[in-house]
Amino acid sequence: MRKEGPVAVAFIVGLVVIIVTYFSAKPLVAIKGELDQWYLITTAFAVAVGLVNLARIHTGKIQRKKEGWGYSIVLMVGMIGFILFGMTVSSAGDPKFQWMYNTSIVPMNATMYSILVFYISSAAYRAFRIRTGEAAVLLVAAVIVMLGRVTIGEMISPMLPKWTSWIMNVPNTAGMRAITIGATLGGISQALRVLIGIERGHLGGVE
């Protein structure tokens, strides 16, 4: 029962969700609504467990004054501050919440992305080394796209923006669709493995 029970629950729940997606059977729609509420409750408990674990780790780091413990203080103050602030607003659309988000999260995201630019530049330099024919095509396409997106590119040649649009709309779109289709097929196959009980890694040690 330790193995069959969770597998049976996953199969029944997955089957209900799949049927409701394609057929509007009223009893199953009501069951799906109840399952959605359970999902939200489970997610809330998972977030709570994560918060407790995060607080435990960083509190210990602050007490022992391990390397980087100052950053742990900033993390704890920010986490507790946002939790308390979130309890005072009615919804995410509240102007006060929007102000807090725009004055804290947005600048921090901008800072993170600005730091990542250096890593992206380094990776691009390594990727653009012409060692094969494919690398040469990648380099030429990248140069055209970068020049076609800035004003100086149009000054060099009026054709660069048009070539950029073609590269982005034809080869790039085709490649992204292929990646999306492949990822979707992989997700479907993994979901079927979980649904019929072949994949049991999510059960946490149950062989």
WOGI-V541919 format. One record per backbone hydrogen bond with DSSP energy under -1.0 kcal/mol. NH is the residue of the N-H (numbers start at 1). CO is the residue of the C=O. If there is no record, write none. Layout:
BEGIN
NH,CO ; NH,CO
END
This chain:
BEGIN
5,1 ; 7,3 ; 8,4 ; 9,5 ; 10,6 ; 11,7 ; 12,8 ; 13,9 ; 14,10 ; 15,11 ; 16,12 ; 17,13 ; 18,14 ; 19,15 ; 20,16 ; 21,17 ; 22,18 ; 23,19 ; 29,25 ; 30,26 ; 31,27 ; 32,28 ; 33,29 ; 34,30 ; 35,31 ; 36,32 ; 37,33 ; 38,34 ; 39,35 ; 40,36 ; 41,37 ; 42,38 ; 43,39 ; 44,40 ; 45,41 ; 46,42 ; 47,43 ; 48,44 ; 49,45 ; 50,46 ; 51,47 ; 52,48 ; 53,49 ; 54,50 ; 55,51 ; 56,52 ; 57,53 ; 58,54 ; 59,55 ; 60,56 ; 61,57 ; 62,58 ; 63,59 ; 64,60 ; 66,61 ; 69,66 ; 72,68 ; 73,69 ; 74,70 ; 75,71 ; 76,72 ; 77,73 ; 78,74 ; 79,75 ; 80,76 ; 81,77 ; 82,78 ; 83,79 ; 84,80 ; 85,81 ; 86,82 ; 87,83 ; 88,85 ; 94,91 ; 98,94 ; 99,95 ; 100,96 ; 101,97 ; 102,98 ; 103,99 ; 106,101 ; 108,104 ; 109,105 ; 110,106 ; 111,107 ; 112,108 ; 113,109 ; 114,110 ; 115,111 ; 116,112 ; 117,113 ; 118,115 ; 120,116 ; 121,117 ; 122,118 ; 123,119 ; 124,120 ; 125,121 ; 126,122 ; 127,123 ; 128,124 ; 131,129 ; 136,132 ; 137,133 ; 138,134 ; 139,135 ; 140,136 ; 141,137 ; 142,138 ; 143,139 ; 144,140 ; 145,141 ; 146,142 ; 147,143 ; 148,144 ; 150,147 ; 155,151 ; 156,152 ; 157,153 ; 160,157 ; 163,159 ; 164,160 ; 165,161 ; 166,162 ; 167,163 ; 168,164 ; 169,165 ; 170,166 ; 172,167 ; 174,170 ; 175,171 ; 176,172 ; 177,173 ; 178,174 ; 179,175 ; 180,176 ; 181,177 ; 182,178 ; 183,179 ; 184,180 ; 185,181 ; 186,182 ; 187,183 ; 188,184 ; 189,185 ; 190,186 ; 191,187 ; 192,188 ; 193,189 ; 194,190 ; 195,191 ; 196,192 ; 198,193 ; 199,193 ; 203,200 ; 204,201
END
